Every structure is written in C-alpha cells, then in structure tokens.
C-alpha cells in the first residue's frame, strides 16, 4: 500500500508542476495582450485628443466628452474588444487552475500524512519515506 501512495504523490507532484507551468504561460500571454491593449488605448486617446472639426477646432472640448468618445471608439475597436475578452477568459482560466492546484496540494498533504501514519504503524520501522 505504501508504494501506491508514493506513486500517487509523485503523480500529484508532476500534475501540480504542470498546472503551475500552465499558470505562468497564461500570465505571460495575458501580459502580452495587456501591453497591446495599452497601445490601442494610447493611440485611440491620442486620436480623440487631437481630433478637430472642419474648421480646425477641437472636436471634443472637455474631458467628459473626450472620455465618452474614447469609450465609444474602444467599444468599436475589434482588436481591443477581442484582446479584452481573451484577457478576461485567461483570468477565469487562471482562477480555475489555482483552485485545481490547491485541491491537488491538499490531496498531496493528505497522502503524505497517510504515509506517515502507515510508517509509524510499521513494525519494521522502514525509513524510506
């Protein structure tokens, strides 16, 4: 029975490591998307701030109208919307990974405690834990 628990623990360790690697990859991908979103926001903000009417006057004359125009332009920007959606999905996926990692770590701790109990009850005093 001890060999089975040891194999299970090793499998859990490998699975936890895989999930943690996946979490790091998700974060890296999300950071790249967030950087692209910042660029889109900056370019869109610049176009709003510098927008002029036919007479060369500022099209958006106060901060409130500039903010509204920026929000509308970003709402219509396909890449911005797609990146934002992907970022949200990535955050959700990471949250699920964290839950799974925590579950597996709890299972690992439980198996380790079981092994310690089995070891303590062993008449041979096997020290290979």
Secondary structure, DSSP 8 states (H G I E B T S, - for coil): -HHHHHHHHHHHHHHHHHHHHHHHHHHHHHHHHHHHHHHHHHHHHHHHHT-B-TTS-BSS-SHHHHHHHHHHHHHH-HHHHHHHHHHHHHHHHHHHHHHHHHHHHHHHHHHHHHHHHHHHH-TT-----
